[in-house]
Amino acid sequence: MCRFSLLLLLVSTFGCQQKYQLRLAKQIAEETRLAYAPDKRVALFRIDTLTKSKPMVVFGETNLPEAKTAFFEKMRGAGLEFSDSLVLLPDSKLNGKTHGVVSVSVCNFRSEPRHSAELATQALMGSSLRVWKQQGDFFLVQSPDGYFGWLDDGGLQLMTDPEHERWLRNRRGICLQDFVFAYENADESSGKVTDLLAGNIVQLLENQGAFTKIMLPDGRIGFVKSNQLMPLPDWVNSRQPNAQQLLNTAKEMMGRPYLWGGTSGKGMDCSGFTKMAYYLNGIQLPRDASQQVHVGELVDTDTATWKNLQPGDLLFFGRKATPEKKERITHVAMYLGEGKIIHASDRIKVESIVRGGPGFAEDRVASFVRCKRIIGQAGKNGVVRVSDLPDFKLRP
């Protein structure tokens, strides 16, 4: 009887110790995630399983070598024994093809590796993507602004490091027009190779007068009207964003449809609209409104007069922080001046935030949180110049 009771005590003690170790490991995992990957939209650190075996087995994946190192150092420091099955991406099964270049006018990132999943964001032709792993016909990729998503294999050209570097060294050009076509021959009556949108990047092969011969990232050849393209270095050097240029770009998008997850001329959500307007003027903003609110210069705002606002400022809406709830940013608009905003809501449209004015939007005033100034902030306060991105840096 005594031996049986002792055995029960040992089993119980071991079980309690095992539960404690698992709780401690999960706590360390969460602390590591908060330190290195607090925003899962732009960083990946996921611990899928901590098994009850001895030593425990750690399953999961991350694209952050420093996070993996820090996690296991903390585990060892806590005296925990473990077996490492945490995958460090990129996946070796990619065989070195860890870069992708978007090969269609606009590609769709899904929240999961299936076509029916939510549209998370988009990327334009010629944009460089980081490729992390493959699942079926989909790749887990990361856009130039750091956003994660799943892209089907028809939307990108996979490349190794040397192949990607060659692409970046090519003589490239950018599409200036909202919606045009590349043709099979230097003739508009010939077959269409692809559509092109403002901001699409292609390789320039030969100027033939009215038409320019181009190559797409996947090797297809086409001909585009020469006045619809600009050499990439010339375009980068011409981007000197000011309020008038920015508002002109924004107004050009008037009436276009709202598309959740959209960041292109084919459809945009609220932050996709502000992102696209600034991108075409040489500034890369973060993807979502809740990210954009953290860049730029804070503007002291009086909602009775709006007197400190300047055209081009970004106004953020949602719910202010309270002792019970965190702040929540759900919408962004651009200030036009004279108490008017332009934003993507049902469609891209203009509304007033001044009581008594035509098109007054009471709900926007009631949900206003803060204003941030982007113009004049390039290179500071989190505002990124397009010219500083790898896709646009000039190479010898």
C-alpha positions as MATLAB code, in Angstrom:
seq = 'MCRFSLLLLLVSTFGCQQKYQLRLAKQIAEETRLAYAPDKRVALFRIDTLTKSKPMVVFGETNLPEAKTAFFEKMRGAGLEFSDSLVLLPDSKLNGKTHGVVSVSVCNFRSEPRHSAELATQALMGSSLRVWKQQGDFFLVQSPDGYFGWLDDGGLQLMTDPEHERWLRNRRGICLQDFVFAYENADESSGKVTDLLAGNIVQLLENQGAFTKIMLPDGRIGFVKSNQLMPLPDWVNSRQPNAQQLLNTAKEMMGRPYLWGGTSGKGMDCSGFTKMAYYLNGIQLPRDASQQVHVGELVDTDTATWKNLQPGDLLFFGRKATPEKKERITHVAMYLGEGKIIHASDRIKVESIVRGGPGFAEDRVASFVRCKRIIGQAGKNGVVRVSDLPDFKLRP';
ca = [
       0.000    0.000    0.000;
       2.813    2.407    0.885;
       4.612    1.630   -2.368;
       1.445    2.323   -4.356;
       0.951    5.659   -2.600;
       4.572    6.620   -3.258;
       4.156    5.779   -6.924;
       1.066    7.971   -7.136;
       2.972   10.796   -5.465;
       5.856   10.509   -7.923;
       3.489   10.459  -10.929;
       1.608   13.451   -9.568;
       4.824   15.367   -8.903;
       6.153   14.598  -12.373;
       2.844   15.653  -13.924;
       2.817   18.947  -12.027;
       6.426   19.625  -12.960;
       5.683   18.855  -16.621;
       2.690   21.224  -16.645;
       4.782   23.937  -15.026;
       7.529   23.524  -17.636;
       5.008   23.719  -20.483;
       3.443   26.870  -19.025;
       6.884   28.408  -18.625;
       7.858   27.514  -22.200;
       4.636   29.031  -23.554;
       5.281   32.174  -21.522;
       8.802   32.437  -22.967;
       7.413   31.897  -26.467;
       4.879   34.699  -26.025;
       7.486   37.061  -24.583;
       9.723   36.345  -27.567;
       6.896   36.931  -30.025;
       6.035   40.279  -28.424;
       9.690   41.324  -28.506;
      10.465   40.315  -32.095;
       7.161   39.869  -33.963;
       4.413   41.872  -32.238;
       2.677   42.518  -35.578;
       2.011   39.230  -37.352;
       1.243   41.126  -40.564;
       4.941   41.926  -41.059;
       6.869   39.356  -38.990;
       6.505   35.641  -38.352;
       7.191   33.848  -35.089;
       4.779   31.024  -34.404;
       5.122   28.219  -31.891;
       2.601   25.607  -32.981;
       3.217   22.905  -30.377;
       5.129   22.242  -27.195;
       4.790   18.481  -26.652;
       4.619   16.872  -23.223;
       7.473   14.499  -23.973;
      10.756   14.730  -22.102;
      12.570   16.573  -23.421;
       9.703   18.655  -24.792;
       9.654   19.150  -28.566;
       9.187   22.658  -29.957;
       7.349   22.859  -33.292;
       6.670   26.010  -35.298;
       8.276   28.398  -37.751;
       9.810   31.847  -37.986;
      11.567   34.010  -40.524;
      13.565   35.743  -37.779;
      16.875   34.024  -36.914;
      17.431   36.409  -33.993;
      14.030   35.515  -32.527;
      14.764   31.794  -32.681;
      18.154   32.305  -31.031;
      16.682   34.478  -28.270;
      13.837   32.017  -27.626;
      16.079   29.022  -27.119;
      18.562   30.998  -25.034;
      15.722   31.917  -22.677;
      14.562   28.302  -22.622;
      18.031   27.126  -21.630;
      18.326   29.918  -19.078;
      15.100   28.687  -17.475;
      16.561   25.186  -17.182;
      14.173   23.681  -19.723;
      15.204   20.681  -21.790;
      13.901   20.650  -25.342;
      14.302   19.294  -28.843;
      14.407   21.905  -31.623;
      11.888   21.361  -34.435;
      11.306   25.085  -34.981;
      11.682   25.696  -38.731;
      13.693   28.724  -39.792;
      12.380   30.078  -43.077;
      12.968   30.278  -46.010;
      12.169   26.633  -46.559;
      15.042   24.644  -48.029;
      12.534   22.999  -50.399;
      12.488   26.243  -52.406;
      15.955   25.263  -53.697;
      17.289   28.793  -53.395;
      14.392   30.475  -55.225;
      13.679   32.773  -52.305;
      12.837   35.849  -54.383;
       9.818   36.518  -56.528;
       8.942   39.338  -58.894;
       5.273   40.040  -59.585;
       4.555   39.075  -63.208;
       0.938   40.267  -63.603;
      -0.353   43.847  -63.501;
      -1.578   43.338  -59.946;
      -1.382   40.194  -57.830;
      -3.594   39.232  -54.906;
      -2.234   38.185  -51.525;
      -4.606   35.860  -49.674;
      -4.781   35.382  -45.924;
      -4.568   31.603  -46.430;
      -3.234   29.382  -49.253;
      -6.527   29.129  -51.170;
      -8.305   31.317  -53.707;
     -11.435   31.636  -51.563;
      -9.505   33.144  -48.639;
      -9.750   36.816  -47.708;
      -7.874   39.303  -49.892;
      -5.161   40.683  -47.607;
      -3.309   43.060  -49.921;
      -1.970   43.429  -53.454;
       1.348   44.100  -55.188;
       2.126   45.624  -58.572;
       3.996   44.109  -61.509;
       7.762   44.331  -61.100;
       7.617   44.450  -57.304;
      10.162   42.262  -55.529;
       8.791   39.768  -53.037;
      10.547   37.663  -50.444;
       9.458   34.037  -50.772;
       9.396   31.982  -47.564;
       7.742   28.636  -48.349;
       5.389   26.787  -50.685;
       2.132   25.005  -49.917;
       0.463   23.412  -52.907;
       0.164   26.019  -55.661;
       0.623   28.920  -53.233;
       3.693   30.655  -51.841;
       3.994   32.485  -48.543;
       5.509   35.803  -49.610;
       6.324   39.196  -48.164;
       5.723   42.431  -50.087;
       8.130   45.399  -50.275;
       6.273   47.008  -47.351;
       6.782   43.833  -45.318;
       3.224   42.498  -45.503;
       2.769   38.715  -45.442;
       0.318   36.824  -47.625;
      -0.230   33.793  -49.828;
       0.213   34.240  -53.582;
      -0.660   31.667  -56.236;
       2.083   30.511  -58.579;
       0.601   32.358  -61.555;
       1.324   35.758  -60.029;
       5.088   35.747  -59.655;
       8.355   34.728  -61.260;
      10.530   32.813  -58.796;
      14.207   33.799  -58.736;
      17.447   32.892  -57.005;
      19.672   35.594  -55.503;
      21.740   36.009  -58.725;
      18.626   35.997  -60.935;
      16.963   38.636  -58.774;
      20.066   40.790  -58.787;
      20.145   40.603  -62.594;
      16.513   41.714  -62.701;
      17.350   44.721  -60.515;
      20.283   45.618  -62.773;
      18.128   45.547  -65.908;
      17.202   48.773  -67.622;
      13.700   49.089  -66.244;
      10.837   51.471  -66.780;
       7.612   52.310  -64.979;
       4.122   52.691  -66.391;
       2.730   56.226  -66.067;
      -0.853   55.655  -67.195;
      -3.812   54.335  -65.236;
      -4.659   51.459  -67.562;
      -2.898   50.545  -70.823;
      -1.818   47.437  -72.731;
       1.327   45.769  -73.953;
       0.833   44.357  -77.453;
       2.373   41.443  -79.326;
       3.721   43.847  -81.952;
       4.311   47.574  -82.256;
       0.722   47.950  -83.370;
      -2.426   48.526  -81.282;
      -4.386   46.207  -83.552;
      -2.159   43.248  -82.637;
      -2.934   40.857  -79.788;
      -2.630   41.942  -76.176;
       0.112   40.465  -73.998;
      -0.972   42.025  -70.700;
      -2.613   45.051  -69.190;
      -0.443   47.558  -67.317;
      -1.312   49.887  -64.452;
       0.309   53.026  -63.118;
       3.314   51.924  -61.063;
       3.970   48.674  -62.945;
       7.681   48.053  -63.601;
       8.988   46.298  -66.739;
      12.327   45.797  -68.466;
      13.004   48.224  -71.303;
      14.566   46.493  -74.311;
      14.438   48.858  -77.279;
      12.844   52.179  -78.132;
      11.254   51.955  -81.575;
       9.814   55.441  -81.809;
       6.121   55.424  -80.966;
       6.503   52.052  -79.248;
       9.018   50.572  -76.816;
       9.840   46.881  -76.746;
       9.630   45.517  -73.198;
      10.131   42.289  -71.288;
       7.917   41.272  -68.384;
       9.424   39.634  -65.265;
       8.404   36.179  -66.529;
      10.128   36.696  -69.889;
       7.136   37.606  -72.054;
       7.835   40.218  -74.726;
       5.506   43.096  -75.537;
       5.288   46.546  -77.066;
       3.994   49.598  -75.195;
       3.476   53.139  -76.414;
       6.641   55.008  -75.514;
       4.804   57.958  -73.935;
       3.204   55.579  -71.448;
       6.554   54.614  -69.890;
       9.397   56.407  -68.128;
      12.857   55.019  -67.351;
      12.896   54.088  -63.683;
      15.818   56.384  -62.682;
      14.083   59.356  -64.320;
      10.842   58.544  -62.528;
      12.560   58.214  -59.140;
      14.365   61.529  -59.603;
      11.134   63.274  -60.614;
       9.280   62.297  -57.421;
       9.332   65.458  -55.321;
       6.044   65.114  -53.449;
       4.168   68.267  -52.580;
       0.553   68.872  -51.675;
      -0.584   69.807  -55.180;
       0.972   66.760  -56.845;
      -0.462   64.509  -54.169;
      -3.972   65.932  -54.453;
      -3.852   65.703  -58.241;
      -3.007   62.006  -57.954;
      -5.737   61.427  -55.370;
      -8.370   63.178  -57.484;
      -7.429   61.054  -60.491;
      -8.713   58.066  -58.501;
     -12.150   59.562  -57.862;
     -15.043   57.177  -58.346;
     -12.990   53.985  -58.370;
     -14.554   51.098  -56.472;
     -13.796   50.177  -52.887;
     -12.080   46.810  -52.617;
     -11.186   45.287  -49.266;
      -7.477   44.468  -49.490;
      -7.046   46.474  -52.696;
      -3.976   48.643  -53.241;
      -4.095   49.203  -57.010;
      -5.877   51.204  -59.655;
      -8.345   48.331  -60.075;
      -9.799   48.890  -56.599;
      -8.636   50.064  -53.181;
      -9.602   50.066  -49.552;
      -9.070   53.184  -47.428;
      -5.406   52.611  -46.618;
      -4.746   51.166  -50.069;
      -5.917   54.497  -51.505;
      -3.644   56.646  -49.330;
      -0.772   54.212  -49.878;
      -1.188   54.320  -53.668;
      -1.496   58.113  -53.809;
       1.738   58.526  -51.864;
       3.547   55.713  -53.687;
       2.991   57.344  -57.080;
       4.601   60.457  -55.601;
       7.676   58.697  -54.218;
       6.658   57.752  -50.656;
       6.001   54.236  -49.364;
       3.494   54.089  -46.520;
       2.775   51.002  -44.426;
      -0.095   48.843  -45.638;
      -2.919   49.317  -43.125;
      -4.473   52.385  -41.496;
      -3.522   51.010  -38.075;
       0.108   50.975  -39.287;
       0.058   54.267  -41.185;
      -1.068   56.083  -38.029;
       2.358   55.418  -36.492;
       4.390   57.264  -39.145;
       4.782   60.951  -39.911;
       4.436   64.008  -37.690;
       1.542   64.402  -35.261;
      -0.641   67.435  -36.018;
      -2.428   69.206  -33.168;
      -6.048   69.119  -34.325;
      -9.104   71.117  -33.300;
     -12.187   69.371  -34.690;
     -14.224   72.564  -34.394;
     -12.058   74.486  -36.866;
      -9.519   72.001  -38.299;
      -7.264   75.061  -38.563;
      -3.902   73.283  -38.294;
      -4.530   70.819  -41.102;
      -2.764   71.076  -44.446;
      -3.665   69.432  -47.779;
      -2.161   65.954  -47.983;
      -2.391   65.291  -44.231;
      -3.794   61.908  -43.218;
      -6.781   61.796  -40.873;
      -7.363   58.629  -38.870;
     -10.690   57.452  -37.511;
     -11.886   54.750  -35.159;
     -12.044   54.590  -31.384;
      -9.889   56.541  -28.974;
      -8.281   54.720  -26.090;
     -10.203   54.545  -22.808;
      -9.261   53.070  -19.421;
     -11.193   49.956  -20.452;
     -10.299   49.627  -24.141;
      -7.294   50.126  -26.402;
      -7.285   52.596  -29.274;
      -8.590   51.108  -32.517;
      -7.887   52.699  -35.916;
     -10.367   51.562  -38.565;
     -10.211   54.197  -41.338;
      -7.933   56.762  -42.973;
      -8.622   59.700  -45.292;
      -6.574   62.436  -46.965;
      -7.236   66.090  -46.250;
      -7.996   68.156  -49.337;
      -8.283   71.553  -47.673;
     -11.273   73.773  -46.909;
     -12.724   71.186  -44.554;
     -12.906   68.390  -47.128;
     -11.475   64.888  -47.181;
     -11.008   62.374  -49.977;
     -11.143   58.713  -49.065;
     -12.172   55.207  -50.115;
     -15.574   54.467  -48.608;
     -17.907   52.533  -50.952;
     -15.938   54.310  -53.662;
     -13.279   57.008  -53.667;
     -15.159   60.206  -52.922;
     -15.002   63.629  -51.300;
     -16.852   64.497  -48.097;
     -16.911   67.418  -45.685;
     -15.887   67.354  -42.025;
     -17.256   70.866  -41.395;
     -20.755   71.054  -39.968;
     -23.170   72.761  -42.312;
     -21.072   72.106  -45.393;
     -22.339   70.096  -48.368;
     -21.591   66.404  -47.985;
     -20.978   66.714  -44.225;
     -19.999   63.341  -42.697;
     -21.036   63.407  -39.043;
     -19.728   59.907  -38.403;
     -16.218   60.911  -39.467;
     -16.060   63.826  -37.037;
     -17.456   61.667  -34.228;
     -14.876   58.925  -34.830;
     -11.824   61.142  -35.481;
      -8.725   60.022  -33.560;
      -5.722   61.979  -34.865;
      -3.974   63.560  -37.846;
      -0.487   62.817  -39.161;
       1.583   64.864  -41.615;
       3.573   62.939  -44.227;
       4.687   65.728  -46.577;
       8.117   66.981  -45.541;
       8.779   63.887  -43.422;
      10.514   61.693  -46.013;
      13.378   59.790  -44.430;
      12.245   60.399  -40.839;
       9.464   59.463  -38.427;
       8.974   56.164  -40.245;
       8.249   57.761  -43.649;
      10.121   55.785  -46.329;
      11.298   57.222  -49.635;
      10.630   54.962  -52.604;
      14.169   55.786  -53.769;
      15.512   54.005  -50.675;
      13.786   50.716  -51.502;
      15.866   47.935  -53.120;
      13.623   47.905  -56.221;
      14.418   51.548  -56.941;
      18.023   51.988  -55.856;
      20.269   52.745  -58.806;
      22.821   50.030  -59.553;
      26.024   50.393  -61.576;
];
